[in-house]
Amino acid sequence: QILANCAVKAAGNLVRLLHNSGISSKVLLDWQADDTVVYRLRGALLVDGRDRITDLHVWTIGQGQHAAEVSIVTDQARSPTHYKTLIPDDLNIVHVTIEAHHRSTLEHRSI
């Protein structure tokens, strides 16, 4: 009975926290970042018109901090590290995972 009461109180506190603090709920729930951040990241990574982003997700993980996951298809032999250097510091993306796929390797795959 005591354990059940503690669980109910904890759940109630969490619901109040999520309801009362917009940024806290966004962080706790890995909220998608503002469109401005996503737009700027996309633009920074696509400086070469031959690259194509096939998947892009950006989350707010802390106040003003973001994490991102990006998949890029390219004609050139570029590493994920190359693309990481293109990300503007002021976007405050503190964690990023980038997959860079060479277009020729994708064309040879059978689906």
LODO-929648 format. One line per 3 residues: number of its first residue (from 1); their letters; for each residue x, y, z of N, C-alpha, C, O, CB. Coordinates in nm, 3 decimals, padded with zeros to 5 digits. Glycine has a CB too. Example, Ala and Ser with C-alpha at 12.3 -4.5 7.8 and 13.67 -1.06 7.14 Angstrom:
1	AS	01.319 -00.569 00.780 01.230 -00.450 00.780 01.320 -00.330 00.780 01.424 -00.332 00.846 01.131 -00.447 00.905; 01.285 -00.225 00.708 01.367 -00.106 00.714 01.290 00.003 00.787 01.341 00.114 00.804 01.408 -00.060 00.572 .
***
This chain:
1	QIL	00.082 -00.119 00.000 00.000 00.000 00.000 00.087 00.126 00.000 00.060 00.221 -00.073 -00.094 -00.001 00.121; 00.192 00.126 00.082 00.280 00.243 00.089 00.350 00.265 -00.045 00.361 00.379 -00.091 00.385 00.226 00.200; 00.396 00.158 -00.107 00.463 00.167 -00.237 00.368 00.220 -00.344 00.407 00.302 -00.428 00.517 00.030 -00.278 .
4	ANC	00.245 00.174 -00.342 00.145 00.221 -00.439 00.119 00.370 -00.421 00.106 00.442 -00.519 00.014 00.141 -00.424; 00.109 00.417 -00.296 00.086 00.559 -00.270 00.204 00.643 -00.319 00.183 00.751 -00.374 00.064 00.582 -00.120; 00.326 00.594 -00.299 00.445 00.666 -00.347 00.445 00.676 -00.499 00.479 00.780 -00.554 00.572 00.596 -00.299 .
7	AVK	00.407 00.569 -00.566 00.403 00.568 -00.712 00.299 00.667 -00.763 00.323 00.737 -00.861 00.373 00.427 -00.765; 00.184 00.673 -00.698 00.078 00.766 -00.740 00.125 00.910 -00.718 00.102 00.996 -00.804 -00.053 00.739 -00.661; 00.189 00.937 -00.605 00.241 01.072 -00.579 00.347 01.111 -00.682 00.347 01.224 -00.732 00.299 01.081 -00.437 .
10	AAG	00.437 01.018 -00.713 00.543 01.046 -00.811 00.482 01.076 -00.947 00.525 01.169 -01.015 00.640 00.928 -00.821; 00.384 00.998 -00.988 00.318 01.020 -01.117 00.248 01.156 -01.118 00.253 01.228 -01.217 00.216 00.908 -01.147; 00.184 01.191 -01.009 00.118 01.321 -00.999 00.217 01.435 -01.008 00.191 01.535 -01.074 00.040 01.330 -00.868 .
13	NLV	00.331 01.420 -00.941 00.435 01.523 -00.948 00.488 01.539 -01.089 00.512 01.651 -01.135 00.550 01.489 -00.852; 00.507 01.427 -01.159 00.556 01.433 -01.297 00.455 01.503 -01.387 00.493 01.586 -01.469 00.585 01.291 -01.350; 00.328 01.471 -01.371 00.224 01.536 -01.452 00.223 01.686 -01.425 00.212 01.764 -01.520 00.085 01.475 -01.423 .
16	RLL	00.234 01.728 -01.298 00.238 01.871 -01.264 00.362 01.938 -01.326 00.353 02.048 -01.378 00.238 01.889 -01.112; 00.475 01.870 -01.318 00.598 01.925 -01.375 00.583 01.946 -01.525 00.619 02.051 -01.577 00.717 01.831 -01.346; 00.529 01.847 -01.593 00.511 01.858 -01.738 00.411 01.967 -01.773 00.427 02.037 -01.873 00.464 01.725 -01.796 .
19	HNS	00.309 01.982 -01.693 00.207 02.082 -01.720 00.256 02.223 -01.691 00.226 02.316 -01.767 00.083 02.053 -01.638; 00.330 02.241 -01.584 00.367 02.374 -01.538 00.493 02.431 -01.601 00.511 02.553 -01.599 00.386 02.371 -01.392; 00.579 02.351 -01.658 00.705 02.405 -01.710 00.726 02.361 -01.853 00.765 02.248 -01.880 00.824 02.360 -01.623 .
22	GIS	00.699 02.452 -01.944 00.709 02.422 -02.087 00.843 02.365 -02.127 00.848 02.264 -02.196 00.682 02.543 -02.166; 00.953 02.429 -02.087 01.085 02.380 -02.129 01.117 02.246 -02.066 01.178 02.161 -02.131 01.194 02.482 -02.094; 01.077 02.225 -01.942 01.105 02.097 -01.877 01.036 01.983 -01.951 01.096 01.877 -01.972 01.060 02.100 -01.731 .
25	SKV	00.911 02.004 -01.989 00.841 01.896 -02.059 00.902 01.872 -02.196 00.910 01.758 -02.241 00.692 01.929 -02.074; 00.946 01.979 -02.263 01.009 01.962 -02.393 01.137 01.881 -02.380 01.164 01.794 -02.463 01.038 02.098 -02.458; 01.214 01.909 -02.277 01.340 01.838 -02.257 01.314 01.694 -02.216 01.376 01.602 -02.270 01.427 01.908 -02.152 .
28	LLD	01.225 01.674 -02.122 01.197 01.538 -02.074 01.143 01.449 -02.185 01.164 01.328 -02.184 01.099 01.542 -01.959; 01.074 01.509 -02.280 01.014 01.431 -02.387 01.093 01.437 -02.517 01.041 01.398 -02.622 00.874 01.479 -02.411; 01.217 01.485 -02.513 01.298 01.499 -02.635 01.220 01.570 -02.744 01.196 01.515 -02.852 01.345 01.362 -02.685 .
31	WQA	01.181 01.692 -02.716 01.099 01.772 -02.806 01.174 01.803 -02.934 01.295 01.827 -02.931 01.055 01.901 -02.737; 01.103 01.803 -03.046 01.167 01.840 -03.172 01.207 01.987 -03.165 01.133 02.070 -03.114 01.072 01.814 -03.293; 01.324 02.017 -03.217 01.376 02.154 -03.215 01.292 02.245 -03.304 01.217 02.198 -03.390 01.523 02.156 -03.261 .
34	DDT	01.305 02.375 -03.281 01.235 02.473 -03.362 01.271 02.456 -03.510 01.381 02.411 -03.543 01.268 02.617 -03.315; 01.178 02.491 -03.596 01.201 02.481 -03.740 01.322 02.562 -03.785 01.391 02.523 -03.879 01.077 02.527 -03.817; 01.350 02.673 -03.717 01.464 02.756 -03.754 01.595 02.679 -03.740 01.683 02.689 -03.825 01.468 02.882 -03.666 .
37	VVY	01.608 02.601 -03.632 01.729 02.522 -03.610 01.741 02.416 -03.718 01.849 02.397 -03.775 01.728 02.456 -03.469; 01.632 02.348 -03.748 01.633 02.243 -03.850 01.667 02.303 -03.986 01.748 02.247 -04.060 01.495 02.170 -03.856; 01.606 02.416 -04.020 01.630 02.481 -04.148 01.777 02.524 -04.162 01.840 02.502 -04.266 01.538 02.604 -04.163 .
40	RLR	01.831 02.585 -04.056 01.971 02.629 -04.061 02.068 02.512 -04.070 02.168 02.520 -04.141 02.004 02.713 -03.938; 02.039 02.403 -03.999 02.126 02.285 -04.006 02.123 02.227 -04.146 02.228 02.195 -04.202 02.083 02.179 -03.903; 02.005 02.214 -04.202 01.993 02.161 -04.339 02.073 02.247 -04.436 02.147 02.194 -04.520 01.844 02.156 -04.382 .
43	GAL	02.060 02.377 -04.427 02.132 02.468 -04.515 02.283 02.459 -04.499 02.358 02.466 -04.597 02.088 02.609 -04.490; 02.328 02.443 -04.375 02.472 02.434 -04.350 02.531 02.306 -04.407 02.645 02.305 -04.454 02.501 02.441 -04.200; 02.456 02.198 -04.404 02.506 02.070 -04.452 02.496 02.055 -04.604 02.567 01.973 -04.663 02.430 01.957 -04.386 .
46	LVD	02.411 02.133 -04.666 02.390 02.121 -04.810 02.457 02.234 -04.887 02.397 02.290 -04.980 02.242 02.118 -04.842; 02.578 02.268 -04.851 02.649 02.375 -04.922 02.686 02.331 -05.064 02.700 02.415 -05.153 02.776 02.416 -04.845; 02.700 02.202 -05.085 02.729 02.148 -05.218 02.598 02.094 -05.274 02.537 02.005 -05.214 02.841 02.036 -05.212 .
49	GRD	02.556 02.145 -05.386 02.427 02.107 -05.445 02.415 01.961 -05.484 02.306 01.916 -05.519 02.401 02.189 -05.563; 02.524 01.886 -05.478 02.519 01.745 -05.518 02.482 01.652 -05.402 02.447 01.536 -05.424 02.652 01.702 -05.577; 02.490 01.702 -05.279 02.453 01.620 -05.164 02.302 01.624 -05.143 02.235 01.719 -05.183 02.527 01.667 -05.036 .
52	RIT	02.250 01.519 -05.079 02.106 01.513 -05.053 02.085 01.456 -04.912 02.141 01.351 -04.879 02.033 01.426 -05.160; 02.006 01.524 -04.832 01.971 01.473 -04.699 01.850 01.384 -04.714 01.745 01.426 -04.764 01.944 01.590 -04.598; 01.864 01.260 -04.670 01.754 01.165 -04.680 01.681 01.146 -04.548 01.570 01.094 -04.545 01.804 01.032 -04.729 .
55	DLH	01.743 01.188 -04.439 01.680 01.177 -04.308 01.741 01.284 -04.217 01.864 01.298 -04.213 01.698 01.033 -04.248; 01.658 01.358 -04.145 01.707 01.463 -04.057 01.612 01.477 -03.938 01.493 01.502 -03.956 01.720 01.597 -04.132; 01.666 01.461 -03.819 01.590 01.480 -03.695 01.675 01.566 -03.602 01.794 01.541 -03.585 01.553 01.342 -03.628 .
58	VWT	01.612 01.666 -03.541 01.680 01.751 -03.444 01.590 01.763 -03.322 01.472 01.799 -03.334 01.715 01.892 -03.504; 01.645 01.734 -03.204 01.571 01.739 -03.080 01.631 01.841 -02.986 01.752 01.864 -02.987 01.567 01.601 -03.014; 01.546 01.902 -02.903 01.592 01.985 -02.793 01.616 01.891 -02.675 01.525 01.821 -02.632 01.488 02.099 -02.758 .
61	IGQ	01.739 01.891 -02.624 01.772 01.799 -02.514 01.809 01.873 -02.387 01.835 01.811 -02.284 01.886 01.707 -02.555; 01.810 02.003 -02.392 01.841 02.088 -02.278 01.808 02.230 -02.317 01.778 02.257 -02.434 01.990 02.074 -02.233; 01.811 02.320 -02.222 01.777 02.458 -02.255 01.878 02.513 -02.356 01.994 02.538 -02.322 01.774 02.545 -02.128 .
64	GQH	01.832 02.532 -02.478 01.919 02.583 -02.584 02.016 02.481 -02.641 02.103 02.518 -02.720 01.994 02.698 -02.533; 02.004 02.355 -02.603 02.093 02.250 -02.653 02.015 02.153 -02.739 01.898 02.123 -02.713 02.162 02.175 -02.536; 02.083 02.104 -02.843 02.016 02.015 -02.938 02.101 01.892 -02.969 02.223 01.891 -02.953 01.984 02.090 -03.067 .
67	AAE	02.031 01.788 -03.014 02.095 01.668 -03.068 02.037 01.646 -03.206 01.923 01.684 -03.233 02.073 01.542 -02.974; 02.115 01.586 -03.295 02.069 01.566 -03.432 02.112 01.431 -03.485 02.212 01.373 -03.444 02.122 01.677 -03.522; 02.031 01.381 -03.579 02.062 01.259 -03.654 02.040 01.293 -03.800 01.933 01.342 -03.838 01.973 01.136 -03.608 .
70	VSI	02.142 01.267 -03.883 02.136 01.305 -04.023 02.187 01.191 -04.110 02.288 01.128 -04.078 02.219 01.434 -04.049; 02.117 01.165 -04.220 02.166 01.073 -04.324 02.181 01.153 -04.452 02.089 01.223 -04.495 02.069 00.950 -04.344; 02.299 01.143 -04.512 02.331 01.219 -04.633 02.377 01.124 -04.742 02.455 01.032 -04.716 02.439 01.327 -04.604 .
73	VTD	02.329 01.147 -04.863 02.377 01.075 -04.981 02.460 01.174 -05.062 02.416 01.286 -05.089 02.258 01.013 -05.066; 02.580 01.131 -05.100 02.673 01.222 -05.167 02.742 01.154 -05.286 02.756 01.032 -05.290 02.777 01.274 -05.068; 02.784 01.235 -05.382 02.862 01.186 -05.496 03.010 01.175 -05.460 03.086 01.105 -05.528 02.845 01.277 -05.617 .
76	QAR	03.050 01.244 -05.355 03.191 01.253 -05.320 03.221 01.166 -05.198 03.133 01.133 -05.120 03.231 01.400 -05.293; 03.347 01.130 -05.185 03.389 01.049 -05.070 03.413 01.142 -04.952 03.526 01.184 -04.927 03.518 00.966 -05.102; 03.306 01.174 -04.879 03.317 01.263 -04.763 03.276 01.185 -04.638 03.181 01.107 -04.639 03.228 01.390 -04.781 .
79	SPT	03.350 01.209 -04.533 03.324 01.139 -04.408 03.220 01.216 -04.325 03.196 01.334 -04.351 03.454 01.122 -04.327; 03.160 01.150 -04.228 03.071 01.221 -04.135 03.142 01.337 -04.066 03.079 01.439 -04.037 03.016 01.124 -04.031; 03.271 01.322 -04.040 03.347 01.430 -03.975 03.346 01.557 -04.059 03.338 01.667 -04.005 03.492 01.385 -03.949 .
82	HYK	03.354 01.543 -04.190 03.349 01.659 -04.280 03.218 01.736 -04.256 03.219 01.859 -04.242 03.359 01.614 -04.429; 03.108 01.664 -04.251 02.978 01.731 -04.234 02.965 01.792 -04.095 02.903 01.898 -04.079 02.863 01.631 -04.258; 03.023 01.728 -03.994 03.017 01.784 -03.858 03.087 01.920 -03.852 03.044 02.009 -03.778 03.083 01.687 -03.757 .
85	TLI	03.192 01.937 -03.929 03.264 02.066 -03.928 03.181 02.177 -03.991 03.211 02.295 -03.969 03.398 02.053 -04.002; 03.079 02.144 -04.067 02.994 02.244 -04.133 02.885 02.299 -04.042 02.822 02.399 -04.076 02.931 02.185 -04.256; 02.863 02.236 -03.928 02.755 02.277 -03.838 02.795 02.403 -03.762 02.896 02.404 -03.692 02.720 02.162 -03.738 .
88	PDD	02.716 02.509 -03.775 02.749 02.634 -03.704 02.745 02.613 -03.552 02.654 02.550 -03.499 02.652 02.746 -03.745; 02.846 02.668 -03.483 02.853 02.655 -03.337 02.732 02.714 -03.267 02.689 02.662 -03.164 02.978 02.722 -03.286; 02.677 02.823 -03.322 02.566 02.889 -03.253 02.435 02.809 -03.255 02.339 02.846 -03.188 02.543 03.024 -03.314 .
91	LNI	02.431 02.699 -03.332 02.313 02.611 -03.326 02.313 02.530 -03.198 02.210 02.475 -03.158 02.309 02.517 -03.448; 02.430 02.521 -03.133 02.445 02.451 -03.006 02.396 02.305 -03.016 02.322 02.257 -02.931 02.369 02.525 -02.895; 02.441 02.239 -03.121 02.413 02.096 -03.136 02.526 02.023 -03.065 02.638 02.015 -03.115 02.403 02.054 -03.289 .
94	VHV	02.494 01.971 -02.948 02.597 01.913 -02.861 02.620 01.765 -02.888 02.720 01.708 -02.843 02.559 01.933 -02.716; 02.529 01.702 -02.960 02.547 01.562 -02.999 02.488 01.545 -03.138 02.375 01.585 -03.164 02.479 01.464 -02.896; 02.567 01.485 -03.229 02.517 01.462 -03.364 02.568 01.327 -03.415 02.683 01.289 -03.393 02.562 01.577 -03.460 .
97	TIE	02.479 01.257 -03.482 02.515 01.134 -03.552 02.490 01.158 -03.700 02.379 01.192 -03.741 02.433 01.009 -03.499; 02.594 01.140 -03.780 02.581 01.163 -03.924 02.621 01.036 -03.998 02.727 00.978 -03.974 02.669 01.283 -03.970; 02.535 00.993 -04.089 02.565 00.882 -04.180 02.586 00.944 -04.318 02.499 01.013 -04.369 02.449 00.773 -04.183 .
100	AHH	02.702 00.919 -04.378 02.731 00.969 -04.512 02.742 00.847 -04.604 02.831 00.763 -04.588 02.863 01.056 -04.514; 02.652 00.840 -04.701 02.649 00.727 -04.795 02.689 00.774 -04.934 02.635 00.873 -04.985 02.509 00.662 -04.799; 02.782 00.704 -04.994 02.822 00.737 -05.131 02.714 00.684 -05.225 02.672 00.569 -05.215 02.963 00.677 -05.166 .
103	RST	02.670 00.769 -05.315 02.559 00.735 -05.406 02.584 00.604 -05.482 02.491 00.526 -05.502 02.537 00.849 -05.505; 02.707 00.578 -05.523 02.736 00.457 -05.602 02.711 00.329 -05.522 02.671 00.228 -05.579 02.882 00.460 -05.651; 02.734 00.332 -05.391 02.710 00.211 -05.312 02.561 00.185 -05.296 02.519 00.070 -05.281 02.775 00.224 -05.174 .
106	LEH	02.480 00.290 -05.300 02.335 00.273 -05.289 02.275 00.221 -05.419 02.176 00.148 -05.416 02.269 00.404 -05.250; 02.335 00.258 -05.532 02.282 00.215 -05.662 02.302 00.066 -05.684 02.229 00.006 -05.762 02.349 00.292 -05.774; 02.400 00.005 -05.615 02.430 -00.137 -05.636 02.353 -00.228 -05.542 02.360 -00.350 -05.553 02.577 -00.161 -05.619 .
109	RSI	02.280 -00.169 -05.450 02.203 -00.250 -05.356 02.076 -00.300 -05.423 02.013 -00.228 -05.501 02.169 -00.171 -05.230; 02.039 -00.422 -05.394 01.912 -00.471 -05.443 01.810 -00.458 -05.331 01.840 -00.481 -05.213 01.924 -00.619 -05.494; 01.691 -00.422 -05.368 01.586 -00.400 -05.268 01.485 -00.512 -05.272 01.388 -00.512 -05.195 01.515 -00.263 -05.290 .
***
